[in-house]
Amino acid sequence: MIISILLGLLVGATAKLFMPGRDPGGWIITCLLGIAGAAVAHYIGTTAGYYREYEPAGFISSVAGSLLILFCYRILIGRTTETR
């Protein structure tokens, strides 16, 4: 469990490198979104049989999932903060 959290933080930081700019929540929220993206991508990838545990494809799909969640977060939260 702790290793998964640490890998999720690494995935969140990697996603932040690929998607620079100001985030409405800061780096802590970005890392938490990285953990969520990694968990979702891991679940989908292993359940569908695309890869097994601890394969490099899992890290790549986790980064992609984190980028997707970060992108959606920026769209949703960015709109609510601009209207205030």
HELIX and SHEET records of a PDB file:
HELIX    1   1 ILE A    2  PHE A   18  1                                  17    
HELIX    2   2 GLY A   26  ALA A   48  1                                  23    
HELIX    3   3 PRO A   56  GLU A   82  1                                  27    
END                                                                             
